[in-house]
Amino acid sequence: MRKFLVNLLLSAAMLYVLAWIFPGVSLSGFGSALIAALVLGCINAFIKPVISLLALPLTIVTLGLFSLVINALMLSLVSFVVPGFHISGFFTAFFAAIVLSLLNLLFLKDRE
């Protein structure tokens, strides 16, 4: 349980970093960041594997680059669902998803 809470707080902090880096990403408060981090985790656990499986041929043809598009779509879906979290467009979501993936690689992979 402690590991889950630490990962949730780190994910919320990473979303704040995204809002600081990208002018098209906005958060209304830390509560919105926590909710967005929780929703993003649920979407990545349940919806993303189905979408990734359906898009597997396209991902193979593009040598894995289409997975970046899938990540951007998942981040856009979170923006659509969470009221205090907003991403202005697809390209903002695309580059924000790349930065979020790098931040996850740096900070969350060491916690496993």
N, C-alpha and C positions, 0 to 999 in steps of 0.2 A: 504494500500500500504506500509506503514511504517513497519507493522508487517511482511509482505512478505519479504521485504528487510533485516530486522533483522534476520529472519529465514534463508534466503539465505546466509548471511554473517556468521552466526553461523554454518551452514552446511558446508560451505567451510573451516572454521577453524577446524571443526571436521575431515574433510578429510586430512587436514595438520597434525593433530594429528595422524591419521592412517599412514600417510607416515613417520612420526617420529618414531612410535612404531614398525611398520613392515618393515623389509628390502625389502620385495617383493612388496611393494606399493611405487610407485614413482609419483611425480607431477613435471611438468616442471615450474610452476609458479602459482601465485595467480589467474591469469586469467583462467588457466586450472582448478583450484579448484572451481572457481565460475561456470564455464560451467559444470563441473562434478556434482556439487551440484544441478544445475538447471535440468540437464538431469536425475539425480537420482530421483528428485522430480516428474518429468513427468513420468518416468518409474514406480515409485511406485504408481502413481495416475491412470495410464491407463493400463499398462501391468500386473503388479503384481496381481490385483484382478482377472483377467481372469485366470492366471496361478494358483493362489491359489484355485479358484473354480474347475478347472480341476483336481488339485491334492488333493482335499478334502478327498477322501477315503484313500489315502496314508497318509495324515496328521492325520487322525483319528486313523489309525492303529498304527502309530508311536507315538501316544499321543502328537501330536503337534511338535515333533522334526523335521519333514520334512519342517516346515516353516523356519527353519534356513538354510536349503539347498536352499530354494526358495530365501531367502535374499542374499545368496552368489551368486546365479545365476544372480540376478538383479544387484549386484555390479560388477560382471564379464561382464555383458552386457554394463554397463556404461564404463568400461575399454575398451571394444571393440569399442565403439562409439566415445568417447572423445579422441582426439589425444594426449594430454599432460598428460593423466592419465593412468597409467599402473599397472596391478596386475599380478604377475608372475605365479600364479597357483590357482587351485581350493581351496586347503587347506588354502592358504593365504587369499583368498577371504572369505572362511568360517569363519575363526577366526576374520578377519577384520570386517565382517558383524556383528558378535557377539559384538565386541567392539563398533562399530558404533551404534548398537541398544542400548547399555548401555549408550553411550554418549547422544543419542537422548532422552532417558528416563530421564537422569539427567538434561539436559539443555533446551530442546525444549518443554517438556510437561508443564513446569511452565508458559510458555508464552501464553497458550491458554485461 
